[in-house]
Amino acid sequence: MGGGAQMIEMVNGTVEVLNPAEILRNQDGVFEVTSPYGHVFRVTCRRGAKMSVREISEPQRVSAAESVTWRIKRVATAVA
């Protein structure tokens, strides 16, 4: 098991993960996180501080079999 923490370096870089909290807790920046069911959240992260999570869209129609991964996309590098 194990492996290093995956970093999301570039703006608009996207990763797919099973547990977004695991990756986001070590990030700084603003991210758009899409659940397997199509909910979209704006997550603001500061390393060592609590995350701010805000839902920005209702789920789109996604079939249950389509995906089990969450998509995380960096939308800003600095946190205001």
N, C-alpha and C positions, 0 to 999 in steps of 0.2 A: 504494500500500500504506500502511502506517503507521497513522495514527489514534492517538488517545490511549489510555492505559491505562484499561480498564474497571474501575470501582470497584463493589464490592458493599457498599452502605451499610447497608441495613436488616437486622435480624434476620429470618430466614425469607424474605429476598429471594432469588430464584433466577435464575441466568443460565445460558444454554447456550453452550458454547464448544467449539472443536475441540482446543485445547491448554490444559488447566487450569493447568499450571505457569506459563505466561506471565502469567496474571492473578494467581495466588496469591502469586507472589514479591514483589508490591508491596502485599500486604494485611497487616493486623494482625487477629487474631481466630481463631475456631474455625469450621471449615467442614465440611459433609457433602458429599462429592464422589461422584457416581454415574457409573460408566463406561458406555460404550455397551453393554456386555455385562451390566450389572446389578450389578457389584461396588460395594459402598459402602465408602468410606474416611472416616475422621475425620482432618482435616488441621488442625494448629495452626500458625499463621503469626505471625512477628514480622518486621516490615520490616527488612531488612538482616541477618537471621539465617537459619539453616537451618530448613526446614520439618520438622515431625514428622508422619509419615504412619502411620496404623494402620488395617488392614482391619477393618471391623466387621460385614460380612455377606458371605456367599457370593453368587455371581451368581444372580439370579432368572432364570427362563426368559425370555429375550428373543430374538426372532427376529433374525437377522443383518441383515435389511433394515429393522428398526424405526427405528434411529437411529445416527448416526455422531458425535453430540455428547455431551459430558460435561455433566452438570448440577452446578452448584455452588450450595449453599445455606448462607448464614451462619447458624450456630446460637448464636454468642456473640460479643460485640464485644470484650470484654477477654480478655487472655491471662493466666492465673494464673501 
